[in-house]
Amino acid sequence: MANWQDGTATLHTGTAAVPLEIAASYRARTRGLLGRDGIAGALLLTPAASVHTFKMRFAIDVAYLDRNLRVLAVVTMPPGRLGLPRPRSRHVLEAAAGAMAGWGLRPGTTVRVDRF
């Protein structure tokens, strides 16, 4: 998807269809998951190469994706951490800690995003 916009979509991981929020504007990316107690589904930050969990209330799984939506790395970050930028990362996917393992996301997996 070349023209990303804020909104909702469905993330297809190969084994799961997950509700997805897209944060493509500067304002939406900056807000991210701050101030929330959790997330049902996932949040896609685009463009993005790194994230932080300062002032977050819960641990998150973070998947770094390349321009073709292929997973480069998956890490779990507790609150109060700064993630290092990942080379070749163009998008960052965030979800509640432990969710991505259940969806089968791991390096090399390619995901698909379907807009409503």
N, CA, C and O of each residue as an XYZ file, in Angstrom:
464
protein
N       0.855     -1.165      0.000
C       0.000      0.000      0.000
C       0.900      1.226      0.000
O       1.590      1.484      0.986
N       0.904      1.965     -1.061
C       1.837      3.076     -1.198
C       1.357      4.342     -0.493
O       2.178      5.108      0.011
N       0.053      4.576     -0.448
C      -0.484      5.815      0.112
C      -1.134      5.530      1.470
O      -2.342      5.309      1.552
N      -0.338      5.539      2.511
C      -0.832      5.232      3.853
C      -1.560      6.429      4.429
O      -1.119      7.568      4.276
N      -2.684      6.168      5.097
C      -3.451      7.201      5.782
C      -3.913      6.662      7.125
O      -4.068      5.452      7.296
N      -4.135      7.572      8.091
C      -4.684      7.165      9.375
C      -6.022      6.463      9.142
O      -6.790      6.843      8.259
N      -6.286      5.440      9.943
C      -7.569      4.758      9.816
C      -7.514      3.351     10.361
O      -6.607      2.994     11.112
N      -8.493      2.558      9.973
C      -8.580      1.180     10.426
C      -8.445      0.229      9.242
O      -8.711      0.588      8.095
N      -8.030     -0.979      9.552
C      -7.820     -1.991      8.529
C      -7.803     -3.356      9.209
O      -8.063     -3.470     10.407
N      -7.498     -4.375      8.437
C      -7.297     -5.718      8.969
C      -5.894     -6.168      8.603
O      -5.473     -6.050      7.453
N      -5.178     -6.684      9.587
C      -3.843     -7.226      9.384
C      -3.967     -8.731      9.218
O      -4.536     -9.410     10.072
N      -3.436     -9.252      8.120
C      -3.454    -10.698      7.872
C      -2.025    -11.215      8.050
O      -1.103    -10.779      7.361
N      -1.862    -12.147      8.980
C      -0.534    -12.652      9.318
C      -0.250    -14.016      8.713
O       0.832    -14.569      8.910
N      -1.197    -14.555      7.991
C      -1.042    -15.910      7.471
C      -1.830    -16.897      8.304
O      -2.383    -17.859      7.770
N      -1.890    -16.669      9.623
C      -2.662    -17.550     10.506
C      -3.769    -16.802     11.236
O      -4.624    -17.430     11.861
N      -3.770    -15.469     11.170
C      -4.763    -14.681     11.898
C      -5.156    -13.439     11.115
O      -4.369    -12.904     10.334
N      -6.396    -12.987     11.340
C      -6.873    -11.701     10.842
C      -7.071    -10.828     12.078
O      -7.881    -11.148     12.948
N      -6.330     -9.729     12.149
C      -6.241     -8.920     13.361
C      -6.742     -7.502     13.081
O      -6.348     -6.901     12.082
N      -7.611     -6.953     13.953
C      -8.001     -5.547     13.785
C      -6.761     -4.655     13.860
O      -5.902     -4.847     14.721
N      -6.676     -3.687     12.958
C      -5.477     -2.862     12.842
C      -5.843     -1.387     12.807
O      -6.763     -0.977     12.098
N      -5.109     -0.595     13.582
C      -5.180      0.857     13.487
C      -3.925      1.299     12.740
O      -2.831      0.798     13.000
N      -4.090      2.239     11.812
C      -2.946      2.764     11.065
C      -2.681      4.196     11.518
O      -3.577      5.040     11.510
N      -1.436      4.455     11.912
C      -1.003      5.797     12.303
C       0.025      6.260     11.278
O       1.205      5.921     11.365
N      -0.445      7.044     10.304
C       0.432      7.494      9.226
C       0.779      8.973      9.352
O       1.807      9.408      8.833
N      -0.056      9.747     10.027
C       0.240     11.174     10.189
C       1.231     11.354     11.337
O       1.351     10.494     12.209
N       1.926     12.468     11.323
C       2.891     12.756     12.392
C       2.191     12.738     13.751
O       2.706     12.161     14.709
N       1.039     13.355     13.832
C       0.301     13.424     15.096
C      -0.094     12.033     15.597
O       0.087     11.732     16.777
N      -0.625     11.192     14.727
C      -1.048      9.852     15.135
C       0.158      8.985     15.530
O       0.078      8.213     16.485
N       1.270      9.112     14.800
C       2.469      8.336     15.147
C       3.023      8.779     16.490
O       3.459      7.950     17.289
N       3.008     10.091     16.744
C       3.529     10.616     18.006
C       2.678     10.152     19.182
O       3.214      9.834     20.243
N       1.380     10.109     19.008
C       0.470      9.668     20.070
C       0.598      8.160     20.293
O       0.676      7.705     21.435
N       0.620      7.391     19.213
C       0.785      5.938     19.315
C      -0.140      5.314     20.333
O      -1.350      5.533     20.289
N       0.414      4.537     21.255
C      -0.365      3.862     22.289
C      -0.309      4.592     23.632
O      -0.767      4.059     24.643
N       0.248      5.805     23.652
C       0.360      6.549     24.903
C      -1.016      6.832     25.488
O      -1.947      7.190     24.767
N      -1.134      6.669     26.800
C      -2.377      6.947     27.490
C      -3.381      5.813     27.469
O      -4.452      5.929     28.065
N      -3.060      4.727     26.801
C      -3.975      3.586     26.740
C      -3.589      2.533     27.771
O      -2.441      2.453     28.208
N      -4.575      1.732     28.146
C      -4.335      0.634     29.082
C      -4.131     -0.690     28.344
O      -3.823     -1.702     28.972
N      -4.297     -0.696     27.030
C      -4.133     -1.904     26.230
C      -4.558     -1.617     24.800
O      -4.911     -0.490     24.453
N      -4.518     -2.652     23.980
C      -4.966     -2.531     22.594
C      -5.573     -3.857     22.159
O      -5.020     -4.927     22.415
N      -6.710     -3.764     21.501
C      -7.335     -4.944     20.911
C      -6.870     -4.980     19.464
O      -7.346     -4.193     18.645
N      -5.961     -5.865     19.139
C      -5.409     -5.911     17.793
C      -4.020     -5.318     17.767
O      -3.192     -5.604     18.632
N      -3.765     -4.472     16.752
C      -2.418     -3.943     16.566
C      -2.472     -2.509     16.051
O      -3.508     -2.039     15.580
N      -1.338     -1.829     16.151
C      -1.167     -0.471     15.641
C       0.019     -0.481     14.690
O       1.100     -0.948     15.048
N      -0.178      0.032     13.479
C       0.893      0.148     12.495
C       1.329      1.595     12.410
O       0.530      2.473     12.086
N       2.607      1.849     12.702
C       3.193      3.182     12.576
C       3.944      3.229     11.252
O       4.828      2.410     10.999
N       3.587      4.195     10.411
C       4.237      4.286      9.114
C       4.371      5.731      8.672
O       3.374      6.452      8.714
N       5.523      6.196      8.254
C       6.800      5.471      8.279
C       7.382      5.495      9.685
O       7.141      6.431     10.448
N       8.136      4.478     10.019
C       8.790      4.400     11.323
C       9.906      3.362     11.261
O       9.796      2.347     10.573
N      10.981      3.638     11.996
C      12.105      2.697     12.064
C      12.450      2.337     13.498
O      13.244      1.430     13.745
N      11.838      3.066     14.460
C      12.085      2.761     15.871
C      10.928      3.291     16.694
O      10.136      4.104     16.217
N      10.831      2.823     17.943
C       9.783      3.267     18.861
C      10.355      3.359     20.267
O      11.463      2.899     20.539
N       9.578      3.961     21.148
C       9.930      3.979     22.571
C       8.690      3.619     23.374
O       7.574      3.669     22.859
N       8.886      3.260     24.626
C       7.751      2.935     25.494
C       7.737      3.824     26.734
O       7.199      3.431     27.769
N       8.325      5.023     26.641
C       8.284      5.965     27.752
C       6.831      6.382     27.995
O       6.087      6.650     27.052
N       6.442      6.433     29.254
C       5.089      6.813     29.682
C       4.019      5.828     29.226
O       2.835      6.164     29.237
N       4.406      4.627     28.829
C       3.416      3.611     28.467
C       3.004      2.850     29.715
O       3.759      2.764     30.684
N       1.793      2.299     29.679
C       1.234      1.614     30.846
C       1.357      0.102     30.771
O       1.042     -0.590     31.739
N       1.809     -0.421     29.639
C       1.877     -1.873     29.477
C       3.001     -2.243     28.516
O       3.429     -1.426     27.701
N       3.469     -3.476     28.621
C       4.516     -3.974     27.722
C       3.911     -4.261     26.351
O       2.739     -4.624     26.240
N       4.726     -4.094     25.310
C       4.242     -4.329     23.947
C       5.203     -5.223     23.165
O       6.400     -5.280     23.447
N       4.647     -5.910     22.185
C       5.438     -6.573     21.155
C       5.631     -5.556     20.038
O       4.709     -4.814     19.700
N       6.815     -5.526     19.474
C       7.136     -4.618     18.378
C       7.711     -5.441     17.228
O       8.681     -6.177     17.406
N       7.107     -5.309     16.052
C       7.631     -5.958     14.850
C       8.083     -4.865     13.894
O       7.325     -3.950     13.573
N       9.323     -4.973     13.445
C       9.875     -4.046     12.464
C       9.655     -4.646     11.086
O      10.027     -5.793     10.840
N       9.046     -3.868     10.176
C       8.697     -4.358      8.847
C       9.447     -3.586      7.771
O       9.685     -2.387      7.916
N       9.820     -4.269      6.692
C      10.452     -3.572      5.569
C       9.368     -3.008      4.647
O       8.179     -3.099      4.952
N       9.782     -2.430      3.528
C       8.830     -1.785      2.618
C       7.827     -2.769      2.010
O       6.768     -2.352      1.542
N       8.145     -4.067      2.009
C       7.241     -5.089      1.473
C       6.416     -5.762      2.558
O       5.780     -6.785      2.305
N       6.418     -5.198      3.772
C       5.695     -5.716      4.932
C       6.205     -7.083      5.385
O       5.448     -7.903      5.904
N       7.496     -7.310      5.178
C       8.139     -8.523      5.680
C       8.740     -8.208      7.043
O       9.386     -7.176      7.222
N       8.524     -9.101      7.998
C       9.009     -8.889      9.361
C      10.528     -9.041      9.398
O      11.070    -10.070      8.994
N      11.207     -7.997      9.891
C      12.659     -8.023     10.037
C      13.063     -8.510     11.421
O      14.050     -9.231     11.567
N      12.294     -8.113     12.446
C      12.598     -8.488     13.832
C      11.342     -8.313     14.671
O      10.481     -7.490     14.358
N      11.247     -9.097     15.741
C      10.160     -8.967     16.711
C      10.793     -8.922     18.098
O      11.595     -9.786     18.452
N      10.429     -7.912     18.876
C      10.941     -7.780     20.239
C       9.787     -7.417     21.169
O       8.783     -6.848     20.741
N       9.945     -7.756     22.449
C       8.995     -7.332     23.473
C       9.660     -6.234     24.284
O      10.791     -6.387     24.745
N       8.950     -5.125     24.455
C       9.506     -3.974     25.158
C       8.648     -3.629     26.372
O       7.457     -3.354     26.228
N       9.244     -3.641     27.572
C       8.511     -3.169     28.754
C       8.418     -1.647     28.733
O       9.137     -1.003     27.969
N       7.551     -1.059     29.553
C       7.482      0.402     29.617
C       8.834      1.015     29.987
O       9.632      0.410     30.703
N       9.071      2.232     29.483
C      10.274      2.975     29.830
C      11.513      2.630     29.029
O      12.627      2.883     29.488
N      11.353      2.063     27.854
C      12.504      1.667     27.032
C      12.551      2.438     25.720
O      11.542      2.957     25.245
N      13.745      2.498     25.151
C      13.968      3.116     23.850
C      14.473      2.038     22.900
O      15.518      1.432     23.136
N      13.730      1.802     21.830
C      14.145      0.810     20.845
C      15.136      1.414     19.868
O      14.992      2.568     19.464
N      16.128      0.649     19.494
C      17.104      1.120     18.519
C      16.505      1.084     17.115
O      15.723      0.186     16.802
N      16.861      2.046     16.270
C      16.384      2.006     14.885
C      16.884      0.738     14.189
O      18.014      0.302     14.412
N      16.041      0.160     13.355
C      16.403     -1.046     12.608
C      16.682     -0.683     11.161
O      15.835     -0.075     10.506
N      17.851     -1.042     10.649
C      18.127     -0.791      9.231
C      17.072     -1.478      8.356
O      16.637     -2.588      8.664
N      16.672     -0.836      7.294
C      15.681     -1.319      6.322
C      14.250     -1.292      6.839
O      13.332     -1.630      6.092
N      14.027     -0.899      8.096
C      12.671     -0.838      8.628
C      11.945      0.386      8.062
O      12.475      1.496      8.080
N      10.725      0.168      7.560
C       9.906      1.267      7.036
C       8.615      1.426      7.833
O       7.983      2.482      7.790
N       8.221      0.374      8.563
C       6.989      0.369      9.340
C       7.263     -0.345     10.659
O       8.135     -1.209     10.740
N       6.504      0.028     11.694
C       6.589     -0.649     12.981
C       5.181     -1.058     13.381
O       4.249     -0.255     13.341
N       5.044     -2.309     13.764
C       3.777     -2.865     14.205
C       3.848     -3.063     15.710
O       4.800     -3.667     16.205
N       2.854     -2.563     16.452
C       2.822     -2.698     17.901
C       1.565     -3.449     18.319
O       0.502     -3.285     17.721
N       1.700     -4.277     19.355
C       0.566     -5.023     19.909
C       0.881     -5.335     21.366
O       2.012     -5.148     21.816
N      -0.109     -5.806     22.092
C       0.102     -6.199     23.484
C       1.157     -7.303     23.544
O       1.232     -8.155     22.659
N       1.968     -7.274     24.598
C       3.038     -8.271     24.749
C       2.461     -9.680     24.674
O       1.474     -9.994     25.340
N       3.082    -10.522     23.860
C       2.669    -11.906     23.693
C       1.739    -12.157     22.526
O       1.577    -13.300     22.098
N       1.124    -11.107     22.003
C       0.148    -11.276     20.920
C       0.786    -11.781     19.635
O       0.223    -12.647     18.965
N       1.953    -11.254     19.282
C       2.551    -11.591     17.986
C       2.957    -13.056     17.889
O       2.872    -13.653     16.815
N       3.393    -13.635     18.991
C       3.725    -15.070     18.981
C       2.471    -15.878     18.657
O       2.533    -16.865     17.924
N       1.342    -15.457     19.204
C       0.084    -16.144     18.923
C      -0.361    -16.007     17.484
O      -1.074    -16.867     16.967
N       0.053    -14.931     16.832
C      -0.287    -14.709     15.424
C       0.720    -15.361     14.486
O       0.533    -15.330     13.269
N       1.774    -15.945     15.021
C       2.797    -16.576     14.197
C       3.770    -15.602     13.556
O       4.442    -15.957     12.588
N       3.864    -14.377     14.074
C       4.804    -13.403     13.503
C       6.218    -13.683     13.980
O       6.475    -13.805     15.178
N       7.121    -13.782     13.031
C       8.545    -13.971     13.320
C       9.313    -13.444     12.112
O       8.730    -13.248     11.045
N      10.615    -13.212     12.270
C      11.388    -12.703     11.132
C      11.185    -13.566      9.877
O      11.229    -14.795      9.934
N      10.964    -12.896      8.758
C      10.740    -13.582      7.490
C       9.266    -13.679      7.108
O       8.949    -13.861      5.932
N       8.364    -13.562      8.076
C       6.926    -13.589      7.797
C       6.525    -12.325      7.046
O       7.003    -11.239      7.374
N       5.663    -12.445      6.054
C       5.139    -11.284      5.361
C       3.669    -11.130      5.737
O       2.904    -12.094      5.701
N       3.288     -9.920      6.095
C       1.888     -9.635      6.470
C       1.211     -8.883      5.339
O       1.867     -8.369      4.433
N      -0.108     -8.828      5.408
C      -0.907     -8.101      4.425
C      -1.870     -7.183      5.172
O      -2.391     -7.553      6.224
N      -2.107     -5.997      4.636
C      -3.021     -5.033      5.228
C      -4.163     -4.792      4.247
O      -3.938     -4.411      3.098
N      -5.391     -5.018      4.713
C      -6.593     -4.744      3.906
C      -7.351     -3.597      4.540
O      -7.807     -3.698      5.679
N      -7.486     -2.490      3.791
C      -8.248     -1.334      4.263
C      -9.742     -1.624      4.139
O     -10.164     -2.415      3.295
N     -10.527     -0.981      4.982
C     -11.994     -1.125      4.909
C     -12.537     -0.260      3.802
O     -13.746     -0.236      3.574
